[in-house]
Amino acid sequence: MQDTPTAAHLAATEAIDAHHPLVAEFARSHAHGATDRERAVALTHAVRDSFLYDPYRIDLAPVGMRASTVIENGYGWCVPKAALLTAVCRAAGIPARLGFADVRNHMSTERMRQTMKTDMFIWHGYADIWIDGAWRKATPAFNLSLCEKFGLHPLDFDGVQDSIYHAFDKAGNRHMEYTNDRGRFDDLPLELIDADFRTTYPNWLHKAGLQSELAKSDFLADVDQEIKSGR
C-alpha cells in the first residue's frame, strides 16, 4: 500500500495544535517561498533556530507537549519542537506527521549522564514532511547557537534529502547513532513516551509528576562547563 498523505496529516490535534493562533501566526510569518518545498525548508529553519533546545525542562503533561507551548516558552526539546514543526507545516497546508527513533547521543552534560545513567535517548522526535511526492525527515531540535557551542554541524534541510543527526561532530568525534526506528505517527503518542521514559529513566522524572528532575538546573551553563572540561 502506498504511503501517501491523508486528511490526518493536515488536521489539528491536542499536541499538534495547528489551529492555535500562535502556531498559525508563526506559519504565516515564516512559510516563505513559492512551493511547498521552499516553505517547508523555511519553516524547518525557523523552528530550529527560533526556540532554544533544552532537554532539562521536560514536561510530559499534555499542555507541556503542545506545539503552541514551545512558542509560548521560547524553548523546547526534540519532541515538542518536532510537534511544532509538524503543526506549522499543517497550518501552512503542507502534510506532515511525527517520526521517532532511539539514538545513542554522545553529546550530553555531566548532569544528564548522572541522571539518565545512559547515553541512549529513546523516542527522539523529528518531523516527516510530504514534499514533491515523498516523505522527508526534518530534525529541528538543535538550534544553531547550540551547535556552534558544541562544535556540531548544524542540521540543514533542503527539502530533498532527509535531515537527520550527523554521526560525527566537526572534530571527528562520535555524535549520534540511530539504533531503533519507532515509526511515524499522525499524532503524538504521549502515553507510550511517558511509560517508556519512566522505565528507561527512573531518575529523570519526578516520581509522581510529569516534569524533569533537571528542570531547576541551567542546561546552557552545564554546556559551557562541559566545553571547558573538554569532555
Buried (B, 14 or more C-beta within 10 A) or exposed (E): EEEEBEEBBBBBBEBBBBBBEBBBEBBEEBBEBEEBBBBBBBBBBBBBBBBBBBBBBBBBEEEBBBBBBBBEBEBBBBBBBBBBBBBBBBBBEBBBBBBBBBBBBBBBBEBBEEBBEBBBBBBBBBBBBBBEEEBBBBBBBBBEEBBEBBEBEBBEBEBEEBBBBEEEBEEEEEBBBEEBEBEBBBBBBBEEBBEBBEEBBEEBBEEEEBBBBBBEBEBBEBBEBBEEEEE
